[in-house]
Amino acid sequence: MGTRATHSVRLGLCVMPHQEAVLRRAAEITDKSVADFILDSAYQAAEQTILDQNLFIGSESQFQEFLELLDRPAQDNPWLRDLFSRPVPWDG
């Protein structure tokens, strides 16, 4: 397998002043530059997003059990019914 050339690509973004302040503070806390903090955080979020969408690891029997669970009729869940009936905090 050949080696791949590595080089940087510049990405730009605009942020609101309050967002910049939060990013700067978080970078200070983690002893990173703002650019490094943003890159590390964005990269971790991107990896997790991709993994959440594409990767399921299990045996054949676990896959069959998963399919059986999906095929079951929905069951009443009072805890979930209560949870979803509550107002969400971000709606004020």
PyMOL Python script that loads the backbone (N, CA, C, O; Angstrom):
from pymol import cmd

cmd.read_pdbstr("""\
ATOM      1  N   MET A   1       0.854  -1.178   0.000  1.00  0.00           N
ATOM      2  CA  MET A   1       0.000   0.000   0.000  1.00  0.00           C
ATOM      3  C   MET A   1       0.896   1.237   0.000  1.00  0.00           C
ATOM      4  O   MET A   1       1.809   1.339   0.820  1.00  0.00           O
ATOM      5  N   GLY A   2       0.648   2.161  -0.899  1.00  0.00           N
ATOM      6  CA  GLY A   2       1.459   3.360  -1.003  1.00  0.00           C
ATOM      7  C   GLY A   2       1.141   4.358   0.086  1.00  0.00           C
ATOM      8  O   GLY A   2       0.093   4.293   0.728  1.00  0.00           O
ATOM      9  N   THR A   3       2.054   5.271   0.281  1.00  0.00           N
ATOM     10  CA  THR A   3       1.814   6.319   1.270  1.00  0.00           C
ATOM     11  C   THR A   3       1.010   7.434   0.633  1.00  0.00           C
ATOM     12  O   THR A   3       1.152   7.728  -0.554  1.00  0.00           O
ATOM     13  N   ARG A   4       0.189   8.030   1.421  1.00  0.00           N
ATOM     14  CA  ARG A   4      -0.643   9.137   0.951  1.00  0.00           C
ATOM     15  C   ARG A   4       0.018  10.454   1.341  1.00  0.00           C
ATOM     16  O   ARG A   4       0.525  10.607   2.452  1.00  0.00           O
ATOM     17  N   ALA A   5       0.004  11.384   0.421  1.00  0.00           N
ATOM     18  CA  ALA A   5       0.522  12.715   0.733  1.00  0.00           C
ATOM     19  C   ALA A   5      -0.421  13.376   1.729  1.00  0.00           C
ATOM     20  O   ALA A   5      -1.641  13.302   1.580  1.00  0.00           O
ATOM     21  N   THR A   6       0.134  14.008   2.724  1.00  0.00           N
ATOM     22  CA  THR A   6      -0.689  14.712   3.702  1.00  0.00           C
ATOM     23  C   THR A   6      -0.458  16.198   3.559  1.00  0.00           C
ATOM     24  O   THR A   6       0.674  16.666   3.439  1.00  0.00           O
ATOM     25  N   HIS A   7      -1.536  16.914   3.574  1.00  0.00           N
ATOM     26  CA  HIS A   7      -1.458  18.370   3.552  1.00  0.00           C
ATOM     27  C   HIS A   7      -2.713  18.911   4.210  1.00  0.00           C
ATOM     28  O   HIS A   7      -3.726  18.221   4.322  1.00  0.00           O
ATOM     29  N   SER A   8      -2.625  20.134   4.633  1.00  0.00           N
ATOM     30  CA  SER A   8      -3.739  20.761   5.317  1.00  0.00           C
ATOM     31  C   SER A   8      -4.683  21.421   4.333  1.00  0.00           C
ATOM     32  O   SER A   8      -4.274  21.881   3.267  1.00  0.00           O
ATOM     33  N   VAL A   9      -5.934  21.459   4.699  1.00  0.00           N
ATOM     34  CA  VAL A   9      -6.949  22.176   3.945  1.00  0.00           C
ATOM     35  C   VAL A   9      -7.546  23.205   4.882  1.00  0.00           C
ATOM     36  O   VAL A   9      -7.899  22.883   6.016  1.00  0.00           O
ATOM     37  N   ARG A  10      -7.661  24.419   4.428  1.00  0.00           N
ATOM     38  CA  ARG A  10      -8.196  25.487   5.264  1.00  0.00           C
ATOM     39  C   ARG A  10      -9.726  25.451   5.210  1.00  0.00           C
ATOM     40  O   ARG A  10     -10.322  25.412   4.133  1.00  0.00           O
ATOM     41  N   LEU A  11     -10.343  25.466   6.383  1.00  0.00           N
ATOM     42  CA  LEU A  11     -11.784  25.586   6.506  1.00  0.00           C
ATOM     43  C   LEU A  11     -12.074  26.892   7.239  1.00  0.00           C
ATOM     44  O   LEU A  11     -11.388  27.224   8.206  1.00  0.00           O
ATOM     45  N   GLY A  12     -13.050  27.610   6.802  1.00  0.00           N
ATOM     46  CA  GLY A  12     -13.404  28.857   7.470  1.00  0.00           C
ATOM     47  C   GLY A  12     -14.829  28.784   7.997  1.00  0.00           C
ATOM     48  O   GLY A  12     -15.678  28.087   7.441  1.00  0.00           O
ATOM     49  N   LEU A  13     -15.078  29.511   9.074  1.00  0.00           N
ATOM     50  CA  LEU A  13     -16.431  29.590   9.571  1.00  0.00           C
ATOM     51  C   LEU A  13     -16.634  30.914  10.283  1.00  0.00           C
ATOM     52  O   LEU A  13     -15.695  31.514  10.808  1.00  0.00           O
ATOM     53  N   CYS A  14     -17.864  31.348  10.287  1.00  0.00           N
ATOM     54  CA  CYS A  14     -18.232  32.585  10.986  1.00  0.00           C
ATOM     55  C   CYS A  14     -19.050  32.209  12.203  1.00  0.00           C
ATOM     56  O   CYS A  14     -19.912  31.333  12.131  1.00  0.00           O
ATOM     57  N   VAL A  15     -18.787  32.863  13.315  1.00  0.00           N
ATOM     58  CA  VAL A  15     -19.519  32.592  14.550  1.00  0.00           C
ATOM     59  C   VAL A  15     -20.005  33.901  15.147  1.00  0.00           C
ATOM     60  O   VAL A  15     -19.459  34.974  14.891  1.00  0.00           O
ATOM     61  N   MET A  16     -21.033  33.776  15.938  1.00  0.00           N
ATOM     62  CA  MET A  16     -21.552  34.924  16.668  1.00  0.00           C
ATOM     63  C   MET A  16     -20.611  35.195  17.850  1.00  0.00           C
ATOM     64  O   MET A  16     -19.925  34.282  18.310  1.00  0.00           O
ATOM     65  N   PRO A  17     -20.572  36.427  18.341  1.00  0.00           N
ATOM     66  CA  PRO A  17     -19.666  36.748  19.454  1.00  0.00           C
ATOM     67  C   PRO A  17     -19.851  35.856  20.684  1.00  0.00           C
ATOM     68  O   PRO A  17     -18.869  35.469  21.317  1.00  0.00           O
ATOM     69  N   HIS A  18     -21.092  35.528  21.026  1.00  0.00           N
ATOM     70  CA  HIS A  18     -21.301  34.675  22.203  1.00  0.00           C
ATOM     71  C   HIS A  18     -20.782  33.260  21.948  1.00  0.00           C
ATOM     72  O   HIS A  18     -20.327  32.595  22.879  1.00  0.00           O
ATOM     73  N   GLN A  19     -20.845  32.792  20.697  1.00  0.00           N
ATOM     74  CA  GLN A  19     -20.304  31.476  20.372  1.00  0.00           C
ATOM     75  C   GLN A  19     -18.779  31.489  20.464  1.00  0.00           C
ATOM     76  O   GLN A  19     -18.172  30.545  20.968  1.00  0.00           O
ATOM     77  N   GLU A  20     -18.177  32.553  19.979  1.00  0.00           N
ATOM     78  CA  GLU A  20     -16.730  32.677  20.068  1.00  0.00           C
ATOM     79  C   GLU A  20     -16.269  32.667  21.523  1.00  0.00           C
ATOM     80  O   GLU A  20     -15.266  32.037  21.859  1.00  0.00           O
ATOM     81  N   ALA A  21     -17.002  33.363  22.375  1.00  0.00           N
ATOM     82  CA  ALA A  21     -16.626  33.418  23.788  1.00  0.00           C
ATOM     83  C   ALA A  21     -16.671  32.028  24.418  1.00  0.00           C
ATOM     84  O   ALA A  21     -15.778  31.664  25.183  1.00  0.00           O
ATOM     85  N   VAL A  22     -17.690  31.264  24.107  1.00  0.00           N
ATOM     86  CA  VAL A  22     -17.807  29.909  24.657  1.00  0.00           C
ATOM     87  C   VAL A  22     -16.687  29.027  24.117  1.00  0.00           C
ATOM     88  O   VAL A  22     -16.074  28.267  24.866  1.00  0.00           O
ATOM     89  N   LEU A  23     -16.423  29.128  22.823  1.00  0.00           N
ATOM     90  CA  LEU A  23     -15.349  28.328  22.233  1.00  0.00           C
ATOM     91  C   LEU A  23     -13.988  28.689  22.820  1.00  0.00           C
ATOM     92  O   LEU A  23     -13.176  27.808  23.105  1.00  0.00           O
ATOM     93  N   ARG A  24     -13.741  29.977  22.998  1.00  0.00           N
ATOM     94  CA  ARG A  24     -12.465  30.397  23.591  1.00  0.00           C
ATOM     95  C   ARG A  24     -12.323  29.874  25.020  1.00  0.00           C
ATOM     96  O   ARG A  24     -11.257  29.398  25.411  1.00  0.00           O
ATOM     97  N   ARG A  25     -13.392  29.964  25.785  1.00  0.00           N
ATOM     98  CA  ARG A  25     -13.349  29.490  27.179  1.00  0.00           C
ATOM     99  C   ARG A  25     -13.099  27.979  27.234  1.00  0.00           C
ATOM    100  O   ARG A  25     -12.283  27.507  28.025  1.00  0.00           O
ATOM    101  N   ALA A  26     -13.796  27.242  26.403  1.00  0.00           N
ATOM    102  CA  ALA A  26     -13.606  25.789  26.378  1.00  0.00           C
ATOM    103  C   ALA A  26     -12.193  25.432  25.937  1.00  0.00           C
ATOM    104  O   ALA A  26     -11.592  24.499  26.469  1.00  0.00           O
ATOM    105  N   ALA A  27     -11.662  26.168  24.969  1.00  0.00           N
ATOM    106  CA  ALA A  27     -10.288  25.925  24.523  1.00  0.00           C
ATOM    107  C   ALA A  27      -9.306  26.181  25.658  1.00  0.00           C
ATOM    108  O   ALA A  27      -8.361  25.417  25.853  1.00  0.00           O
ATOM    109  N   GLU A  28      -9.532  27.259  26.408  1.00  0.00           N
ATOM    110  CA  GLU A  28      -8.660  27.565  27.549  1.00  0.00           C
ATOM    111  C   GLU A  28      -8.705  26.448  28.582  1.00  0.00           C
ATOM    112  O   GLU A  28      -7.669  26.025  29.095  1.00  0.00           O
ATOM    113  N   ILE A  29      -9.911  25.974  28.884  1.00  0.00           N
ATOM    114  CA  ILE A  29     -10.075  24.921  29.892  1.00  0.00           C
ATOM    115  C   ILE A  29      -9.326  23.657  29.491  1.00  0.00           C
ATOM    116  O   ILE A  29      -8.743  22.973  30.333  1.00  0.00           O
ATOM    117  N   THR A  30      -9.349  23.357  28.203  1.00  0.00           N
ATOM    118  CA  THR A  30      -8.690  22.135  27.724  1.00  0.00           C
ATOM    119  C   THR A  30      -7.246  22.365  27.310  1.00  0.00           C
ATOM    120  O   THR A  30      -6.588  21.456  26.805  1.00  0.00           O
ATOM    121  N   ASP A  31      -6.752  23.581  27.523  1.00  0.00           N
ATOM    122  CA  ASP A  31      -5.373  23.933  27.197  1.00  0.00           C
ATOM    123  C   ASP A  31      -5.062  23.678  25.720  1.00  0.00           C
ATOM    124  O   ASP A  31      -4.012  23.136  25.375  1.00  0.00           O
ATOM    125  N   LYS A  32      -5.999  24.082  24.859  1.00  0.00           N
ATOM    126  CA  LYS A  32      -5.826  23.956  23.414  1.00  0.00           C
ATOM    127  C   LYS A  32      -6.034  25.319  22.775  1.00  0.00           C
ATOM    128  O   LYS A  32      -6.624  26.220  23.371  1.00  0.00           O
ATOM    129  N   SER A  33      -5.545  25.451  21.568  1.00  0.00           N
ATOM    130  CA  SER A  33      -5.884  26.646  20.799  1.00  0.00           C
ATOM    131  C   SER A  33      -7.350  26.526  20.386  1.00  0.00           C
ATOM    132  O   SER A  33      -7.917  25.433  20.383  1.00  0.00           O
ATOM    133  N   VAL A  34      -7.946  27.642  20.045  1.00  0.00           N
ATOM    134  CA  VAL A  34      -9.344  27.609  19.601  1.00  0.00           C
ATOM    135  C   VAL A  34      -9.471  26.723  18.364  1.00  0.00           C
ATOM    136  O   VAL A  34     -10.404  25.925  18.265  1.00  0.00           O
ATOM    137  N   ALA A  35      -8.549  26.857  17.433  1.00  0.00           N
ATOM    138  CA  ALA A  35      -8.599  26.041  16.213  1.00  0.00           C
ATOM    139  C   ALA A  35      -8.506  24.554  16.540  1.00  0.00           C
ATOM    140  O   ALA A  35      -9.261  23.747  15.998  1.00  0.00           O
ATOM    141  N   ASP A  36      -7.571  24.191  17.435  1.00  0.00           N
ATOM    142  CA  ASP A  36      -7.441  22.781  17.802  1.00  0.00           C
ATOM    143  C   ASP A  36      -8.681  22.280  18.523  1.00  0.00           C
ATOM    144  O   ASP A  36      -9.132  21.161  18.277  1.00  0.00           O
ATOM    145  N   PHE A  37      -9.240  23.100  19.415  1.00  0.00           N
ATOM    146  CA  PHE A  37     -10.442  22.696  20.130  1.00  0.00           C
ATOM    147  C   PHE A  37     -11.594  22.454  19.154  1.00  0.00           C
ATOM    148  O   PHE A  37     -12.285  21.439  19.239  1.00  0.00           O
ATOM    149  N   ILE A  38     -11.793  23.391  18.231  1.00  0.00           N
ATOM    150  CA  ILE A  38     -12.882  23.258  17.266  1.00  0.00           C
ATOM    151  C   ILE A  38     -12.668  22.034  16.383  1.00  0.00           C
ATOM    152  O   ILE A  38     -13.600  21.262  16.156  1.00  0.00           O
ATOM    153  N   LEU A  39     -11.447  21.853  15.883  1.00  0.00           N
ATOM    154  CA  LEU A  39     -11.164  20.718  15.021  1.00  0.00           C
ATOM    155  C   LEU A  39     -11.368  19.398  15.752  1.00  0.00           C
ATOM    156  O   LEU A  39     -12.014  18.494  15.224  1.00  0.00           O
ATOM    157  N   ASP A  40     -10.824  19.274  16.965  1.00  0.00           N
ATOM    158  CA  ASP A  40     -10.987  18.038  17.736  1.00  0.00           C
ATOM    159  C   ASP A  40     -12.461  17.750  17.998  1.00  0.00           C
ATOM    160  O   ASP A  40     -12.916  16.621  17.820  1.00  0.00           O
ATOM    161  N   SER A  41     -13.203  18.767  18.420  1.00  0.00           N
ATOM    162  CA  SER A  41     -14.615  18.586  18.741  1.00  0.00           C
ATOM    163  C   SER A  41     -15.434  18.226  17.504  1.00  0.00           C
ATOM    164  O   SER A  41     -16.273  17.325  17.544  1.00  0.00           O
ATOM    165  N   ALA A  42     -15.185  18.934  16.416  1.00  0.00           N
ATOM    166  CA  ALA A  42     -15.921  18.668  15.179  1.00  0.00           C
ATOM    167  C   ALA A  42     -15.593  17.279  14.639  1.00  0.00           C
ATOM    168  O   ALA A  42     -16.476  16.571  14.155  1.00  0.00           O
ATOM    169  N   TYR A  43     -14.332  16.894  14.721  1.00  0.00           N
ATOM    170  CA  TYR A  43     -13.917  15.589  14.226  1.00  0.00           C
ATOM    171  C   TYR A  43     -14.567  14.462  15.025  1.00  0.00           C
ATOM    172  O   TYR A  43     -15.049  13.485  14.452  1.00  0.00           O
ATOM    173  N   GLN A  44     -14.579  14.601  16.358  1.00  0.00           N
ATOM    174  CA  GLN A  44     -15.227  13.593  17.206  1.00  0.00           C
ATOM    175  C   GLN A  44     -16.720  13.499  16.894  1.00  0.00           C
ATOM    176  O   GLN A  44     -17.265  12.400  16.791  1.00  0.00           O
ATOM    177  N   ALA A  45     -17.374  14.637  16.745  1.00  0.00           N
ATOM    178  CA  ALA A  45     -18.800  14.644  16.428  1.00  0.00           C
ATOM    179  C   ALA A  45     -19.054  14.026  15.060  1.00  0.00           C
ATOM    180  O   ALA A  45     -20.033  13.300  14.886  1.00  0.00           O
ATOM    181  N   ALA A  46     -18.197  14.298  14.098  1.00  0.00           N
ATOM    182  CA  ALA A  46     -18.361  13.734  12.757  1.00  0.00           C
ATOM    183  C   ALA A  46     -18.189  12.220  12.777  1.00  0.00           C
ATOM    184  O   ALA A  46     -18.983  11.493  12.179  1.00  0.00           O
ATOM    185  N   GLU A  47     -17.158  11.748  13.460  1.00  0.00           N
ATOM    186  CA  GLU A  47     -16.959  10.302  13.561  1.00  0.00           C
ATOM    187  C   GLU A  47     -18.155   9.625  14.212  1.00  0.00           C
ATOM    188  O   GLU A  47     -18.624   8.591  13.736  1.00  0.00           O
ATOM    189  N   GLN A  48     -18.651  10.209  15.304  1.00  0.00           N
ATOM    190  CA  GLN A  48     -19.780   9.618  16.009  1.00  0.00           C
ATOM    191  C   GLN A  48     -21.027   9.614  15.138  1.00  0.00           C
ATOM    192  O   GLN A  48     -21.777   8.639  15.140  1.00  0.00           O
ATOM    193  N   THR A  49     -21.257  10.678  14.401  1.00  0.00           N
ATOM    194  CA  THR A  49     -22.407  10.754  13.504  1.00  0.00           C
ATOM    195  C   THR A  49     -22.335   9.660  12.453  1.00  0.00           C
ATOM    196  O   THR A  49     -23.332   8.992  12.176  1.00  0.00           O
ATOM    197  N   ILE A  50     -21.166   9.477  11.872  1.00  0.00           N
ATOM    198  CA  ILE A  50     -20.998   8.439  10.853  1.00  0.00           C
ATOM    199  C   ILE A  50     -21.198   7.059  11.458  1.00  0.00           C
ATOM    200  O   ILE A  50     -21.900   6.226  10.884  1.00  0.00           O
ATOM    201  N   LEU A  51     -20.592   6.808  12.607  1.00  0.00           N
ATOM    202  CA  LEU A  51     -20.740   5.503  13.248  1.00  0.00           C
ATOM    203  C   LEU A  51     -22.182   5.236  13.656  1.00  0.00           C
ATOM    204  O   LEU A  51     -22.662   4.109  13.534  1.00  0.00           O
ATOM    205  N   ASP A  52     -22.867   6.248  14.133  1.00  0.00           N
ATOM    206  CA  ASP A  52     -24.265   6.076  14.536  1.00  0.00           C
ATOM    207  C   ASP A  52     -25.146   5.683  13.359  1.00  0.00           C
ATOM    208  O   ASP A  52     -26.164   5.016  13.546  1.00  0.00           O
ATOM    209  N   GLN A  53     -24.775   6.078  12.171  1.00  0.00           N
ATOM    210  CA  GLN A  53     -25.597   5.816  10.998  1.00  0.00           C
ATOM    211  C   GLN A  53     -25.230   4.533  10.273  1.00  0.00           C
ATOM    212  O   GLN A  53     -26.069   3.970   9.570  1.00  0.00           O
ATOM    213  N   ASN A  54     -24.016   4.059  10.422  1.00  0.00           N
ATOM    214  CA  ASN A  54     -23.547   3.011   9.532  1.00  0.00           C
ATOM    215  C   ASN A  54     -23.026   1.733  10.178  1.00  0.00           C
ATOM    216  O   ASN A  54     -22.855   0.736   9.476  1.00  0.00           O
ATOM    217  N   LEU A  55     -22.773   1.717  11.454  1.00  0.00           N
ATOM    218  CA  LEU A  55     -22.061   0.581  12.009  1.00  0.00           C
ATOM    219  C   LEU A  55     -22.883  -0.150  13.065  1.00  0.00           C
ATOM    220  O   LEU A  55     -23.227   0.413  14.104  1.00  0.00           O
ATOM    221  N   PHE A  56     -23.187  -1.403  12.783  1.00  0.00           N
ATOM    222  CA  PHE A  56     -23.832  -2.290  13.736  1.00  0.00           C
ATOM    223  C   PHE A  56     -22.989  -3.552  13.780  1.00  0.00           C
ATOM    224  O   PHE A  56     -22.780  -4.207  12.759  1.00  0.00           O
ATOM    225  N   ILE A  57     -22.510  -3.885  14.956  1.00  0.00           N
ATOM    226  CA  ILE A  57     -21.661  -5.061  15.088  1.00  0.00           C
ATOM    227  C   ILE A  57     -22.387  -6.076  15.961  1.00  0.00           C
ATOM    228  O   ILE A  57     -22.843  -5.757  17.059  1.00  0.00           O
ATOM    229  N   GLY A  58     -22.488  -7.297  15.460  1.00  0.00           N
ATOM    230  CA  GLY A  58     -23.126  -8.348  16.237  1.00  0.00           C
ATOM    231  C   GLY A  58     -23.045  -9.667  15.497  1.00  0.00           C
ATOM    232  O   GLY A  58     -22.698  -9.726  14.317  1.00  0.00           O
ATOM    233  N   SER A  59     -23.373 -10.714  16.216  1.00  0.00           N
ATOM    234  CA  SER A  59     -23.357 -12.048  15.630  1.00  0.00           C
ATOM    235  C   SER A  59     -24.651 -12.269  14.839  1.00  0.00           C
ATOM    236  O   SER A  59     -25.577 -11.460  14.893  1.00  0.00           O
ATOM    237  N   GLU A  60     -24.690 -13.362  14.119  1.00  0.00           N
ATOM    238  CA  GLU A  60     -25.896 -13.715  13.348  1.00  0.00           C
ATOM    239  C   GLU A  60     -27.084 -13.893  14.295  1.00  0.00           C
ATOM    240  O   GLU A  60     -28.191 -13.454  13.983  1.00  0.00           O
ATOM    241  N   SER A  61     -26.866 -14.529  15.446  1.00  0.00           N
ATOM    242  CA  SER A  61     -27.974 -14.737  16.386  1.00  0.00           C
ATOM    243  C   SER A  61     -28.450 -13.409  16.974  1.00  0.00           C
ATOM    244  O   SER A  61     -29.647 -13.228  17.197  1.00  0.00           O
ATOM    245  N   GLN A  62     -27.528 -12.480  17.225  1.00  0.00           N
ATOM    246  CA  GLN A  62     -27.931 -11.164  17.718  1.00  0.00           C
ATOM    247  C   GLN A  62     -28.720 -10.408  16.660  1.00  0.00           C
ATOM    248  O   GLN A  62     -29.667  -9.691  16.980  1.00  0.00           O
ATOM    249  N   PHE A  63     -28.333 -10.568  15.404  1.00  0.00           N
ATOM    250  CA  PHE A  63     -29.059  -9.916  14.327  1.00  0.00           C
ATOM    251  C   PHE A  63     -30.470 -10.486  14.217  1.00  0.00           C
ATOM    252  O   PHE A  63     -31.426  -9.734  14.027  1.00  0.00           O
ATOM    253  N   GLN A  64     -30.608 -11.796  14.333  1.00  0.00           N
ATOM    254  CA  GLN A  64     -31.935 -12.412  14.277  1.00  0.00           C
ATOM    255  C   GLN A  64     -32.800 -11.949  15.440  1.00  0.00           C
ATOM    256  O   GLN A  64     -33.989 -11.683  15.263  1.00  0.00           O
ATOM    257  N   GLU A  65     -32.213 -11.852  16.625  1.00  0.00           N
ATOM    258  CA  GLU A  65     -32.949 -11.365  17.790  1.00  0.00           C
ATOM    259  C   GLU A  65     -33.385  -9.919  17.583  1.00  0.00           C
ATOM    260  O   GLU A  65     -34.498  -9.542  17.950  1.00  0.00           O
ATOM    261  N   PHE A  66     -32.514  -9.120  17.000  1.00  0.00           N
ATOM    262  CA  PHE A  66     -32.836  -7.734  16.699  1.00  0.00           C
ATOM    263  C   PHE A  66     -34.018  -7.659  15.736  1.00  0.00           C
ATOM    264  O   PHE A  66     -34.941  -6.873  15.950  1.00  0.00           O
ATOM    265  N   LEU A  67     -33.997  -8.464  14.688  1.00  0.00           N
ATOM    266  CA  LEU A  67     -35.108  -8.476  13.735  1.00  0.00           C
ATOM    267  C   LEU A  67     -36.410  -8.892  14.403  1.00  0.00           C
ATOM    268  O   LEU A  67     -37.465  -8.329  14.112  1.00  0.00           O
ATOM    269  N   GLU A  68     -36.342  -9.877  15.297  1.00  0.00           N
ATOM    270  CA  GLU A  68     -37.550 -10.318  16.017  1.00  0.00           C
ATOM    271  C   GLU A  68     -38.096  -9.194  16.895  1.00  0.00           C
ATOM    272  O   GLU A  68     -39.310  -9.007  16.981  1.00  0.00           O
ATOM    273  N   LEU A  69     -37.216  -8.457  17.537  1.00  0.00           N
ATOM    274  CA  LEU A  69     -37.661  -7.329  18.351  1.00  0.00           C
ATOM    275  C   LEU A  69     -38.336  -6.261  17.492  1.00  0.00           C
ATOM    276  O   LEU A  69     -39.340  -5.676  17.897  1.00  0.00           O
ATOM    277  N   LEU A  70     -37.786  -6.011  16.312  1.00  0.00           N
ATOM    278  CA  LEU A  70     -38.394  -5.023  15.416  1.00  0.00           C
ATOM    279  C   LEU A  70     -39.762  -5.463  14.925  1.00  0.00           C
ATOM    280  O   LEU A  70     -40.634  -4.630  14.677  1.00  0.00           O
ATOM    281  N   ASP A  71     -39.955  -6.765  14.785  1.00  0.00           N
ATOM    282  CA  ASP A  71     -41.219  -7.289  14.277  1.00  0.00           C
ATOM    283  C   ASP A  71     -42.303  -7.381  15.341  1.00  0.00           C
ATOM    284  O   ASP A  71     -43.473  -7.565  15.005  1.00  0.00           O
ATOM    285  N   ARG A  72     -41.951  -7.259  16.597  1.00  0.00           N
ATOM    286  CA  ARG A  72     -42.947  -7.340  17.674  1.00  0.00           C
ATOM    287  C   ARG A  72     -43.893  -6.145  17.625  1.00  0.00           C
ATOM    288  O   ARG A  72     -43.497  -5.047  17.234  1.00  0.00           O
ATOM    289  N   PRO A  73     -45.140  -6.364  18.022  1.00  0.00           N
ATOM    290  CA  PRO A  73     -46.055  -5.219  18.113  1.00  0.00           C
ATOM    291  C   PRO A  73     -45.591  -4.251  19.207  1.00  0.00           C
ATOM    292  O   PRO A  73     -44.981  -4.656  20.197  1.00  0.00           O
ATOM    293  N   ALA A  74     -45.887  -3.001  19.012  1.00  0.00           N
ATOM    294  CA  ALA A  74     -45.519  -1.989  20.011  1.00  0.00           C
ATOM    295  C   ALA A  74     -46.217  -2.289  21.329  1.00  0.00           C
ATOM    296  O   ALA A  74     -47.364  -2.736  21.349  1.00  0.00           O
ATOM    297  N   GLN A  75     -45.514  -2.039  22.430  1.00  0.00           N
ATOM    298  CA  GLN A  75     -46.078  -2.240  23.757  1.00  0.00           C
ATOM    299  C   GLN A  75     -46.188  -0.894  24.454  1.00  0.00           C
ATOM    300  O   GLN A  75     -45.373   0.002  24.237  1.00  0.00           O
ATOM    301  N   ASP A  76     -47.198  -0.767  25.286  1.00  0.00           N
ATOM    302  CA  ASP A  76     -47.370   0.464  26.054  1.00  0.00           C
ATOM    303  C   ASP A  76     -46.222   0.588  27.050  1.00  0.00           C
ATOM    304  O   ASP A  76     -45.854  -0.381  27.715  1.00  0.00           O
ATOM    305  N   ASN A  77     -45.673   1.772  27.141  1.00  0.00           N
ATOM    306  CA  ASN A  77     -44.586   2.033  28.071  1.00  0.00           C
ATOM    307  C   ASN A  77     -44.944   3.318  28.826  1.00  0.00           C
ATOM    308  O   ASN A  77     -44.723   4.416  28.315  1.00  0.00           O
ATOM    309  N   PRO A  78     -45.494   3.187  30.039  1.00  0.00           N
ATOM    310  CA  PRO A  78     -45.931   4.375  30.785  1.00  0.00           C
ATOM    311  C   PRO A  78     -44.811   5.376  31.025  1.00  0.00           C
ATOM    312  O   PRO A  78     -45.053   6.583  31.003  1.00  0.00           O
ATOM    313  N   TRP A  79     -43.589   4.902  31.254  1.00  0.00           N
ATOM    314  CA  TRP A  79     -42.473   5.807  31.491  1.00  0.00           C
ATOM    315  C   TRP A  79     -42.216   6.664  30.262  1.00  0.00           C
ATOM    316  O   TRP A  79     -42.060   7.880  30.375  1.00  0.00           O
ATOM    317  N   LEU A  80     -42.171   6.037  29.082  1.00  0.00           N
ATOM    318  CA  LEU A  80     -41.951   6.808  27.865  1.00  0.00           C
ATOM    319  C   LEU A  80     -43.123   7.736  27.558  1.00  0.00           C
ATOM    320  O   LEU A  80     -42.925   8.868  27.119  1.00  0.00           O
ATOM    321  N   ARG A  81     -44.340   7.256  27.790  1.00  0.00           N
ATOM    322  CA  ARG A  81     -45.518   8.100  27.564  1.00  0.00           C
ATOM    323  C   ARG A  81     -45.426   9.351  28.428  1.00  0.00           C
ATOM    324  O   ARG A  81     -45.699  10.454  27.954  1.00  0.00           O
ATOM    325  N   ASP A  82     -45.045   9.189  29.692  1.00  0.00           N
ATOM    326  CA  ASP A  82     -44.884  10.327  30.597  1.00  0.00           C
ATOM    327  C   ASP A  82     -43.761  11.254  30.131  1.00  0.00           C
ATOM    328  O   ASP A  82     -43.919  12.474  30.113  1.00  0.00           O
ATOM    329  N   LEU A  83     -42.635  10.664  29.758  1.00  0.00           N
ATOM    330  CA  LEU A  83     -41.499  11.455  29.303  1.00  0.00           C
ATOM    331  C   LEU A  83     -41.861  12.316  28.095  1.00  0.00           C
ATOM    332  O   LEU A  83     -41.549  13.507  28.065  1.00  0.00           O
ATOM    333  N   PHE A  84     -42.509  11.724  27.111  1.00  0.00           N
ATOM    334  CA  PHE A  84     -42.826  12.457  25.891  1.00  0.00           C
ATOM    335  C   PHE A  84     -43.999  13.414  26.050  1.00  0.00           C
ATOM    336  O   PHE A  84     -44.263  14.222  25.160  1.00  0.00           O
ATOM    337  N   SER A  85     -44.692  13.331  27.156  1.00  0.00           N
ATOM    338  CA  SER A  85     -45.794  14.276  27.391  1.00  0.00           C
ATOM    339  C   SER A  85     -45.313  15.553  28.065  1.00  0.00           C
ATOM    340  O   SER A  85     -46.058  16.530  28.145  1.00  0.00           O
ATOM    341  N   ARG A  86     -44.087  15.554  28.547  1.00  0.00           N
ATOM    342  CA  ARG A  86     -43.529  16.737  29.220  1.00  0.00           C
ATOM    343  C   ARG A  86     -43.058  17.775  28.193  1.00  0.00           C
ATOM    344  O   ARG A  86     -42.611  17.421  27.102  1.00  0.00           O
ATOM    345  N   PRO A  87     -43.162  19.056  28.555  1.00  0.00           N
ATOM    346  CA  PRO A  87     -42.627  20.089  27.644  1.00  0.00           C
ATOM    347  C   PRO A  87     -41.095  19.982  27.584  1.00  0.00           C
ATOM    348  O   PRO A  87     -40.446  19.641  28.573  1.00  0.00           O
ATOM    349  N   VAL A  88     -40.548  20.272  26.438  1.00  0.00           N
ATOM    350  CA  VAL A  88     -39.092  20.230  26.300  1.00  0.00           C
ATOM    351  C   VAL A  88     -38.494  21.525  26.813  1.00  0.00           C
ATOM    352  O   VAL A  88     -39.074  22.591  26.606  1.00  0.00           O
ATOM    353  N   PRO A  89     -37.341  21.462  27.484  1.00  0.00           N
ATOM    354  CA  PRO A  89     -36.773  22.658  28.107  1.00  0.00           C
ATOM    355  C   PRO A  89     -36.393  23.758  27.124  1.00  0.00           C
ATOM    356  O   PRO A  89     -36.412  24.934  27.486  1.00  0.00           O
ATOM    357  N   TRP A  90     -36.052  23.403  25.894  1.00  0.00           N
ATOM    358  CA  TRP A  90     -35.615  24.420  24.951  1.00  0.00           C
ATOM    359  C   TRP A  90     -36.766  25.201  24.327  1.00  0.00           C
ATOM    360  O   TRP A  90     -36.534  26.176  23.613  1.00  0.00           O
ATOM    361  N   ASP A  91     -38.008  24.782  24.588  1.00  0.00           N
ATOM    362  CA  ASP A  91     -39.168  25.539  24.095  1.00  0.00           C
ATOM    363  C   ASP A  91     -39.613  26.595  25.092  1.00  0.00           C
ATOM    364  O   ASP A  91     -40.593  27.302  24.856  1.00  0.00           O
ATOM    365  N   GLY A  92     -38.905  26.704  26.193  1.00  0.00           N
ATOM    366  CA  GLY A  92     -39.178  27.754  27.166  1.00  0.00           C
ATOM    367  C   GLY A  92     -40.192  27.343  28.101  1.00  0.00           C
ATOM    368  O   GLY A  92     -40.551  28.106  28.997  1.00  0.00           O
TER     369      GLY A  92
END
""", "prot")
cmd.dss("prot")
cmd.show_as("cartoon", "prot")
cmd.util.cbc("prot")
cmd.orient("prot")
